[in-house]
Amino acid sequence: MPTPARPPLTPDDCRARDAAHAVADALRARFAPGAPDTLYFDANSIGPMPADAPARVAATLDAGWRVARRRSWNQTDWLDQPRLLGAALAPLIGAAGDSVAVCDSTSVNQYKLLRHALAAAAPRRVMVVEREVFPSNRYIAQGIARAGLGEVRLIDGAGDLAAALAPGDVAVVALSHVDYRDATRLDMGALTALAHAHGALALWDLSHSAGAVAIDLAGSGADFAVACGYKYLCGGPGAPALVYVHPRWQDAAWPALCGWMGHAATFDFAADYAPAPGVARHLVGTPAVLANAAFGAAADLWRDADMAALDRRHASLTDTLIALIDEQCAPLGVEVTSPRAHGRRGGHVALRMTAPDANVSALGQALVAAGVVVSTRKPDALRFGVHPIANTHAELWQAVARLRAILASGSWRDPRFAGEVR
Ligand SMILES: Cc1ncc(COP(=O)(O)O)c(C=O)c1O
């Protein structure tokens, strides 16, 4: 445990840090409060709900479905939402507005973009994927390989990338910007440059960074990216995902899934497929209208956000959390496993138990029972997903106090916390 160079943090210090980062106060007021006496640190899983979201979904159901019915396709912007949401969210990830669309799930978009990259880089066939990446990303690549459309080369971490690229046969390197377990953030610019130096393209999964920290897709030269809509971006449970294609590749190939919504002239009902220009060719079928209505509430909120200021606030929040854990919980058997430098971390802070009978799942459940909503991932990660707008330093103090009480009493060993959780 690093020795603190200053006196331990106090609740007053946390309140002072909130005052120093008041930039988010007006935005925070646009989120609906959760349950009383409950502290939410689960933006890495489902971000907070904009207060406006229920009314928007209700209006879509009532005016859009009950009253206007099929006329809504003409009278409203339902069909434009994938493009409009993409344009609203693009600044958060450092992309041009017309390079991003919102549709389908992260997994489906990962499939589309891996296939797009393989087509753009042909005859190269190799997809480099991390062995420990979020499983869906690995499975998608394995499925593409099994269909005979490419080959998977697994690496044990970004440190192995140069060796994996050395044979000169790699089409695409697919990396998670931020690791879903310990929150390690990779250097997008440097690794993209490394891939490019070997003639490969770079596809980034921004699920654990988009909406949490500032991202510069265009500046990094990244070729493709996907991101979850329902985590820090607050699109709502099961929200559609982001798909980003750098302009240089947008028209390079037909999309992997050639649907009518990605056709150049959807309502011509032409005999043959012709891809829409730009990122829109990756749209496939009818948009998820209700989900997009909920996401629209978040998109409006993000339109008013300054991501650079929120990045600084996120750094302050997560630095504070790490200091509180070091000071109050390390002596009780919990340590921080995420990198210490904010530039090397993503949205959450991961903790690990050091006790011989450690059971992070039980500790996570005990925290949830104490009103601190966190998540866990096998084998040993306890994750505090910190939202740069919705969370406060004062909340961190309270959450760590509850964690400390659970560790001190050993109440996490209660048999009611022994079951499996999702
Ligand atoms: C890093 C990462 N990528 C991809 C996914 C899969 O997202 P979806 O289930 O929405 O396809 C997740 C889900 O949590 C994730 O954490």
The ligand as an ORCA input file, in Angstrom:
! r2SCAN-3c Opt
* xyz 0 1
  C     -16.210     -4.613    -23.194
  C     -17.516     -5.189    -23.631
  N     -17.680     -5.476    -24.929
  C     -18.829     -6.019    -25.379
  C     -19.869     -6.279    -24.522
  C     -21.105     -6.931    -25.061
  O     -22.134     -6.027    -25.178
  P     -23.575     -6.545    -25.693
  O     -23.991     -7.622    -24.766
  O     -24.449     -5.354    -25.549
  O     -23.420     -7.011    -27.077
  C     -19.746     -5.977    -23.168
  C     -20.867     -6.214    -22.227
  O     -20.841     -5.941    -21.072
  C     -18.522     -5.419    -22.709
  O     -18.329     -5.148    -21.409
*
